[in-house]
């Protein structure tokens, strides 16, 4: 890492070029930006739009990669980059002059991450897909949901973010560490289907056994009466995670009294469930939350995504965060993270000038359609899908930080 240090975060001095769109790639580079990396998002094409929630701490530019000038500008940036992230179908980046083979010749130390659904090889490599499809293909989706209903869609948290963004981030950090020894970069093939297969390691190995007989059955599927959610008097829910005998015994004594039944005997489950259903309907969710506060029974209220930010524990750990601004994680003792501001204005001139391009070269490298219309389509972020109006007011926890410095 040879770049000018501008802070005390773990990845200060690492430069990332991001050509990804939508969610998995931009979330990956958000994590890198939160860790201190300088992230330059390269837009100007029509491959989709990043989610605005993932834009903080990044610099945004536009290049016309169908022009020689645009490709030359990209190559200039690549020379001083540490990481390059793209999420196109295999071969698309290469046709834009942004493939690994060509860019690694310019910068042999470049860590190049391709984050896709099906990966760079295999019969489905060129197929379209979304989070739900990757879950379906890997057996993960078929493992979630009730016995007598369709599989449950877990938002797009698992394939896009856990199997995609997080796995790609781990790969990038590992490659950066390996480069310290070898001095060489490499190509990371981060496939969301691969990430989902890895996430299922614990469950796939016991699928069909007594532990996980089928969807909706077994200890962690919601079938066990001491590991599921219960409706309360006000129609809201509490979560019960009393898996261990000591927790279950305390919970049973509190709700029912006397010695608990054998929780490992599935024949007892219908009776336990009936008792718990009746008991939890006697109070509201928040009354139960107050009742079990500070007691080791693993019972907690099921909060909405807005209510979570008002919970005392979340407020204490992340007073600067809110529903509109997630915290920077994890915590570091010597190199603490701060929430960077979001600024999606076009910084093409500043970034490219710092890379050594003349005003004329910058003009030729910018997308023609934007020059002619006098409009930057990148600023239309995010897609309407992610712009649902909020109906629950949230407290404001103001965040402060200084904007990152362009140090090309």
C-alpha positions as CSV (number, residue, x, y, z in Angstrom):
1,X,0.0,0.0,0.0
2,X,1.8,3.1,-1.2
3,X,-0.9,5.7,-1.1
4,X,-0.9,8.8,1.2
5,X,-2.5,8.0,4.6
6,X,-5.4,10.2,5.5
7,X,-6.8,8.5,8.5
8,X,-6.5,5.7,11.1
9,X,-8.9,3.2,9.7
10,X,-7.7,-0.4,9.0
11,X,-7.8,0.0,5.2
12,X,-6.6,3.5,4.9
13,X,-4.4,3.7,1.8
14,X,-6.2,1.0,-0.1
15,X,-7.8,2.2,-3.3
16,X,-10.9,0.4,-4.8
17,X,-12.4,0.9,-8.2
18,X,-16.0,-0.2,-8.2
19,X,-17.9,-0.9,-11.5
20,X,-20.6,-3.0,-9.8
21,X,-24.3,-2.1,-9.7
22,X,-27.5,-2.9,-7.7
23,X,-26.8,-4.4,-4.3
24,X,-24.1,-7.1,-3.7
25,X,-21.1,-5.3,-5.2
26,X,-21.9,-1.9,-3.8
27,X,-22.5,-3.3,-0.3
28,X,-19.1,-5.1,-0.6
29,X,-17.4,-1.8,-1.5
30,X,-19.4,0.0,1.3
31,X,-17.8,-2.3,3.8
32,X,-14.4,-1.6,2.4
33,X,-15.1,2.2,2.4
34,X,-16.3,2.0,6.1
35,X,-13.0,0.2,6.8
36,X,-11.1,3.2,5.4
37,X,-10.6,2.3,1.7
38,X,-10.9,5.0,-0.9
39,X,-13.7,3.8,-3.2
40,X,-14.2,5.3,-6.6
41,X,-17.4,4.2,-8.3
42,X,-17.2,4.3,-12.1
43,X,-20.6,4.9,-13.7
44,X,-21.8,6.0,-17.1
45,X,-23.2,2.8,-18.4
46,X,-26.7,1.3,-18.4
47,X,-26.1,-1.8,-16.3
48,X,-28.4,-0.8,-13.5
49,X,-28.1,1.6,-10.5
50,X,-26.5,1.1,-7.1
51,X,-28.7,1.3,-4.0
52,X,-28.3,4.8,-2.4
53,X,-27.9,3.2,1.1
54,X,-24.5,1.9,-0.1
55,X,-23.1,5.2,-1.4
56,X,-21.5,6.8,1.7
57,X,-17.8,7.5,1.8
58,X,-17.4,6.9,-1.9
59,X,-16.4,9.1,-4.9
60,X,-18.5,8.9,-8.1
61,X,-17.3,9.4,-11.6
62,X,-18.6,8.7,-15.1
63,X,-16.6,7.2,-18.0
64,X,-17.5,6.2,-21.5
65,X,-15.9,2.8,-21.8
66,X,-17.0,2.4,-25.4
67,X,-14.6,5.2,-26.3
68,X,-10.8,4.9,-26.5
69,X,-10.6,8.0,-24.3
70,X,-12.8,6.4,-21.6
71,X,-10.8,3.2,-21.6
72,X,-7.5,5.1,-21.4
73,X,-8.9,7.0,-18.4
74,X,-9.8,3.8,-16.7
75,X,-6.4,2.3,-17.3
76,X,-4.8,5.4,-15.8
77,X,-6.9,4.8,-12.6
78,X,-6.1,1.1,-12.6
79,X,-2.4,1.8,-12.4
80,X,-2.7,3.1,-8.8
81,X,-5.6,0.9,-7.7
82,X,-5.4,-2.0,-5.2
83,X,-8.8,-3.5,-5.8
84,X,-11.3,-3.7,-8.8
85,X,-14.8,-4.9,-8.3
86,X,-17.3,-5.7,-11.0
87,X,-20.6,-7.7,-11.2
88,X,-21.2,-8.2,-14.9
89,X,-21.9,-11.5,-16.6
90,X,-18.7,-13.3,-17.6
91,X,-17.1,-11.6,-20.6
92,X,-18.9,-8.3,-20.4
93,X,-16.2,-6.4,-18.5
94,X,-13.6,-7.8,-21.0
95,X,-15.6,-6.3,-23.9
96,X,-15.5,-3.0,-22.1
97,X,-11.7,-3.1,-21.8
98,X,-12.1,-3.8,-18.1
99,X,-11.5,-7.5,-17.9
100,X,-8.9,-9.1,-15.5
101,X,-6.5,-10.1,-18.3
102,X,-6.1,-6.6,-19.6
103,X,-6.1,-4.7,-16.3
104,X,-3.7,-7.1,-14.6
105,X,-1.2,-6.4,-17.3
106,X,-1.4,-2.7,-16.5
107,X,-1.2,-3.4,-12.7
108,X,0.1,-6.9,-11.8
109,X,-0.7,-6.3,-8.1
110,X,-4.4,-5.6,-8.8
111,X,-6.9,-7.6,-6.8
112,X,-9.8,-8.1,-9.2
113,X,-13.1,-9.4,-7.8
114,X,-15.9,-10.6,-10.1
115,X,-19.0,-10.9,-7.9
116,X,-21.8,-12.7,-9.8
117,X,-24.7,-15.1,-9.2
118,X,-23.4,-18.2,-10.9
119,X,-19.7,-17.6,-11.1
120,X,-17.3,-17.4,-14.0
121,X,-17.7,-21.0,-15.1
122,X,-20.3,-23.7,-15.3
123,X,-23.5,-24.2,-17.5
124,X,-25.3,-21.3,-15.8
125,X,-22.5,-18.8,-15.9
126,X,-24.3,-16.7,-18.6
127,X,-27.8,-17.0,-17.1
128,X,-29.8,-14.2,-15.5
129,X,-30.7,-14.6,-11.9
130,X,-31.6,-13.0,-8.6
131,X,-31.1,-13.7,-4.9
132,X,-34.2,-16.0,-4.8
133,X,-32.9,-18.1,-7.7
134,X,-29.5,-18.6,-6.1
135,X,-31.2,-19.7,-2.9
136,X,-33.4,-22.1,-4.8
137,X,-30.5,-23.7,-6.7
138,X,-28.4,-24.4,-3.6
139,X,-31.0,-26.1,-1.5
140,X,-31.2,-23.1,0.9
141,X,-34.6,-21.9,-0.1
142,X,-36.1,-25.3,0.1
143,X,-35.0,-25.5,3.7
144,X,-36.8,-22.4,4.9
145,X,-40.5,-22.1,5.6
146,X,-43.5,-24.1,6.9
147,X,-44.3,-27.7,6.3
148,X,-47.5,-27.1,4.4
149,X,-46.6,-23.9,2.5
150,X,-44.2,-22.6,0.0
151,X,-40.6,-21.8,1.0
152,X,-40.2,-18.5,2.8
153,X,-38.4,-15.7,1.0
154,X,-35.8,-14.2,3.4
155,X,-35.7,-10.7,1.8
156,X,-32.5,-10.7,-0.3
157,X,-30.2,-11.0,2.7
158,X,-28.7,-14.4,2.2
159,X,-27.5,-14.7,-1.4
160,X,-26.9,-11.1,-2.2
161,X,-25.3,-10.0,1.0
162,X,-24.2,-13.0,3.1
163,X,-23.3,-15.3,0.2
164,X,-22.2,-12.5,-2.1
165,X,-21.0,-9.3,-0.5
166,X,-19.5,-10.7,2.7
167,X,-17.8,-13.6,0.9
168,X,-16.4,-11.2,-1.7
169,X,-15.2,-8.9,1.0
170,X,-13.4,-11.8,2.8
171,X,-11.8,-12.8,-0.5
172,X,-10.6,-9.3,-1.2
173,X,-9.1,-8.9,2.3
174,X,-7.5,-12.3,2.0
175,X,-6.0,-11.5,-1.4
176,X,-4.6,-8.2,-0.1
177,X,-3.0,-10.0,2.8
178,X,-1.5,-12.7,0.4
179,X,-0.2,-9.9,-1.8
180,X,2.0,-8.7,1.0
181,X,3.9,-12.0,0.7
182,X,3.8,-12.6,-3.0
183,X,3.7,-9.0,-4.4
184,X,1.1,-10.3,-6.9
185,X,-2.6,-9.6,-7.4
186,X,-5.2,-12.2,-8.5
187,X,-8.7,-12.8,-9.8
188,X,-11.4,-13.6,-7.3
189,X,-14.4,-15.5,-8.6
190,X,-17.0,-14.8,-6.0
191,X,-20.3,-16.6,-6.9
192,X,-23.4,-16.2,-4.8
193,X,-24.3,-19.8,-5.4
194,X,-20.9,-20.8,-3.9
195,X,-21.5,-18.5,-0.9
196,X,-25.0,-20.1,-0.3
197,X,-23.5,-23.6,-0.4
198,X,-20.9,-22.6,2.2
199,X,-23.6,-21.1,4.4
200,X,-25.5,-24.4,4.3
201,X,-22.5,-26.4,5.6
202,X,-24.1,-27.0,9.0
203,X,-27.5,-27.9,7.7
204,X,-26.8,-29.8,4.5
205,X,-24.7,-32.2,6.5
206,X,-27.6,-33.3,8.7
207,X,-30.5,-32.8,6.3
208,X,-32.9,-35.7,6.4
209,X,-31.8,-36.7,9.9
210,X,-33.7,-36.2,13.1
211,X,-32.0,-32.9,13.6
212,X,-33.4,-31.5,10.3
213,X,-35.9,-34.0,8.8
214,X,-37.4,-31.6,6.2
215,X,-38.5,-28.0,5.7
216,X,-40.5,-26.8,8.7
217,X,-39.3,-29.7,10.8
218,X,-36.5,-30.1,13.3
219,X,-34.9,-28.0,16.0
220,X,-34.0,-24.8,14.1
221,X,-36.9,-24.6,11.6
222,X,-39.5,-23.1,13.9
223,X,-41.1,-26.5,14.7
224,X,-39.5,-26.8,18.2
225,X,-41.8,-24.9,20.5
226,X,-38.9,-23.4,22.4
227,X,-37.3,-22.0,19.3
228,X,-40.0,-20.0,17.5
229,X,-42.1,-16.8,17.8
230,X,-45.3,-16.4,19.7
231,X,-48.2,-14.0,19.2
232,X,-48.9,-11.7,22.2
233,X,-52.1,-10.0,23.4
234,X,-51.5,-7.0,21.2
235,X,-50.9,-9.0,18.0
236,X,-47.2,-8.4,18.2
237,X,-44.6,-11.2,18.7
238,X,-41.9,-12.4,21.0
239,X,-39.0,-14.6,20.0
240,X,-38.3,-17.6,22.2
241,X,-34.8,-19.2,21.9
242,X,-34.7,-21.4,24.9
243,X,-32.8,-24.3,23.2
244,X,-30.6,-25.2,26.2
245,X,-32.2,-27.2,29.0
246,X,-31.3,-24.6,31.7
247,X,-33.0,-21.8,29.7
248,X,-36.1,-24.0,28.9
249,X,-36.4,-25.0,32.6
250,X,-36.4,-21.4,33.8
251,X,-38.9,-20.4,31.1
252,X,-41.3,-23.3,31.9
253,X,-41.1,-22.6,35.6
254,X,-41.9,-18.9,34.9
255,X,-44.8,-19.5,32.6
256,X,-46.3,-22.7,34.0
257,X,-44.6,-23.7,37.2
258,X,-43.3,-27.1,38.3
259,X,-40.8,-29.4,36.6
260,X,-40.5,-29.0,32.8
261,X,-41.4,-31.8,30.3
262,X,-38.6,-33.5,28.3
263,X,-38.0,-30.9,25.7
264,X,-36.0,-33.3,23.5
265,X,-39.1,-35.6,23.2
266,X,-40.9,-34.5,20.1
267,X,-44.1,-36.2,21.3
268,X,-44.2,-33.5,24.0
269,X,-43.9,-30.6,21.5
270,X,-47.6,-30.1,20.8
271,X,-48.4,-29.8,24.5
272,X,-45.5,-27.4,25.1
273,X,-46.5,-25.3,22.1
274,X,-50.2,-25.1,23.3
275,X,-49.1,-24.0,26.8
276,X,-46.7,-21.3,25.4
277,X,-49.3,-20.1,22.9
278,X,-51.8,-19.5,25.7
279,X,-49.3,-18.0,28.1
280,X,-47.9,-15.4,25.7
281,X,-51.4,-14.3,24.8
282,X,-51.9,-13.1,28.3
283,X,-49.7,-10.0,28.0
284,X,-48.5,-7.6,25.3
285,X,-45.2,-7.9,23.6
286,X,-43.6,-5.0,25.5
287,X,-45.0,-6.3,28.8
288,X,-43.2,-9.6,28.1
289,X,-40.1,-7.8,27.1
290,X,-40.1,-5.9,30.4
291,X,-40.9,-9.1,32.3
292,X,-37.9,-11.1,30.9
293,X,-35.4,-8.2,30.9
294,X,-32.2,-9.2,32.5
295,X,-33.2,-12.9,32.9
296,X,-31.4,-15.7,31.1
297,X,-34.4,-17.2,29.3
298,X,-33.6,-16.0,25.7
299,X,-36.9,-14.3,25.2
300,X,-36.9,-11.0,23.3
301,X,-39.4,-8.8,21.5
302,X,-39.7,-9.1,17.7
303,X,-39.1,-5.5,16.7
304,X,-39.8,-3.8,13.3
305,X,-36.8,-2.5,11.4
306,X,-37.7,1.0,12.6
307,X,-38.3,0.0,16.3
308,X,-34.9,-1.7,16.4
309,X,-33.1,1.7,16.3
310,X,-35.0,2.8,19.4
311,X,-34.0,-0.2,21.5
312,X,-31.7,0.9,24.4
313,X,-29.0,-1.6,23.5
314,X,-28.8,-0.5,19.9
315,X,-28.9,3.2,21.0
316,X,-26.1,2.6,23.4
317,X,-23.8,0.8,20.9
318,X,-24.7,3.0,17.9
319,X,-26.1,6.4,18.9
320,X,-25.0,7.9,15.6
321,X,-26.9,5.3,13.5
322,X,-30.5,5.2,12.3
323,X,-32.7,3.4,9.8
324,X,-31.3,5.6,7.1
325,X,-27.7,5.2,8.2
326,X,-26.4,1.8,9.4
327,X,-23.4,1.7,11.7
328,X,-19.9,1.0,10.5
329,X,-18.9,-2.4,11.8
330,X,-17.1,-4.1,13.5
331,X,-15.5,-2.2,16.4
332,X,-11.7,-1.8,16.5
333,X,-9.8,-0.9,19.6
334,X,-7.0,1.1,18.0
335,X,-8.4,2.1,14.6
336,X,-12.0,3.1,15.2
337,X,-14.5,3.4,12.4
338,X,-16.6,6.5,11.8
339,X,-19.6,7.0,9.5
340,X,-18.5,8.9,6.4
341,X,-20.8,11.4,4.6
342,X,-22.7,10.5,1.4
343,X,-21.9,12.6,-1.6
344,X,-22.9,11.3,-5.0
345,X,-22.1,14.4,-7.0
346,X,-20.0,13.9,-10.1
347,X,-16.4,14.1,-9.1
348,X,-15.0,13.0,-12.5
349,X,-13.0,16.2,-13.1
350,X,-11.4,16.1,-9.6
351,X,-10.6,12.3,-9.6
352,X,-9.4,12.2,-13.2
353,X,-7.3,15.4,-12.9
354,X,-5.6,13.9,-9.9
355,X,-4.8,10.9,-12.0
356,X,-3.0,13.2,-14.5
357,X,-5.7,13.6,-17.2
358,X,-5.9,17.0,-19.0
359,X,-9.3,18.8,-19.2
360,X,-9.5,17.8,-22.9
361,X,-8.9,14.1,-22.0
362,X,-11.5,14.2,-19.2
363,X,-14.1,15.7,-21.6
364,X,-13.4,13.0,-24.2
365,X,-13.6,10.3,-21.6
366,X,-17.0,11.3,-20.2
367,X,-20.2,9.6,-21.5
368,X,-21.4,11.4,-24.7
369,X,-25.1,11.0,-23.8
370,X,-24.5,12.9,-20.5
371,X,-22.5,15.6,-22.2
372,X,-25.3,16.2,-24.8
373,X,-28.1,16.1,-22.3
374,X,-26.3,18.0,-19.6
375,X,-27.6,15.4,-17.3
376,X,-25.9,12.7,-15.1
377,X,-28.1,9.7,-15.0
378,X,-26.0,8.3,-12.1
379,X,-27.7,10.8,-9.8
380,X,-31.0,9.1,-10.2
381,X,-30.0,6.5,-7.5
382,X,-31.6,4.5,-6.1
383,X,-34.1,2.5,-8.2
384,X,-37.8,3.1,-7.4
385,X,-37.8,-0.4,-5.8
386,X,-35.7,1.0,-2.9
387,X,-37.5,4.3,-2.5
388,X,-40.6,3.2,-0.5
389,X,-41.7,6.1,1.8
390,X,-41.2,5.6,5.5
391,X,-44.4,5.6,7.5
392,X,-42.9,5.3,11.0
393,X,-41.0,8.3,12.3
394,X,-37.5,7.6,13.6
395,X,-35.4,9.6,16.0
396,X,-32.5,11.4,14.5
397,X,-29.0,10.4,15.7
398,X,-26.8,13.0,14.0
399,X,-23.5,11.6,12.6
400,X,-20.4,13.7,11.9
401,X,-17.2,12.9,10.1
402,X,-14.9,14.5,7.6
403,X,-15.0,13.7,3.9
404,X,-12.3,11.5,2.4
405,X,-9.4,13.0,0.5
406,X,-8.7,12.1,-3.1
407,X,-5.1,11.0,-3.0
408,X,-4.3,9.6,-6.5
